[in-house]
């Protein structure tokens, strides 16, 4: 490799890093805004008929919100993987953290497929008002879908919590500002992990928005730290 090739490579790295970091900042903002515009879901206190009517009536909004969130999660995983590889030098701890974050995004996408696509499509085609027999069947399906969605969402948050803890540990060997970001990730990861395991909060509508906002605020802090650092080593 010539001196010119080395110089070109050194110039390309900051450009690619800045591009990824800016993209992650925009994704973090969009994800929080989109999640906050999630249609209010039906509750267990609603009758089956009103729950079906509510889901069917909001199906387009539910589709669009969840489709956008799935795309943003895919882009988040790609961006975080790129930024992590640039600055971690492929350390095992960072790669393990990135793997957990990738599986977290996959699990949350599965929850979105259930809650954002399968259930609205089914509810839109279900005859309303239901008969006494079909009411019981529909109620059971709604309860099962809600439980399945909760399982995927819980798995996603548990994985993202461990991911932030691992990232926090990996960043302790980096420059001062990134150590602060790592410490913030460790606090958020430990807090969400403790909250879920102790039952202090559940991933209902408000719980999802809280954990989503905390995750993307940390991602924004990481991206901003790398964007404004000098050559990623200050």
Buried (B, 14 or more C-beta within 10 A) or exposed (E): EEEEEEEEEEEEBBEEBBEBBBBBBBBBEBBBEBBEEBBEBBEEEBEBBBBBBBBBBBBEBBBBBBBBBBBBBBBBBBBBBBBBBBBBEEBEBBBBBBBBBBBBBBBBBBBBBBBBBBBBBBBBEBEBEBEEEBBEEBBEBBEEBBEBBBBBBBBBBBBBBBBBBBBBBBBEEBBEBBBEBBEBBBBBBBBBBEBBEEEEBEBBEEBBBBBBBBBBBBBBBBBBBBBEBEEBEE
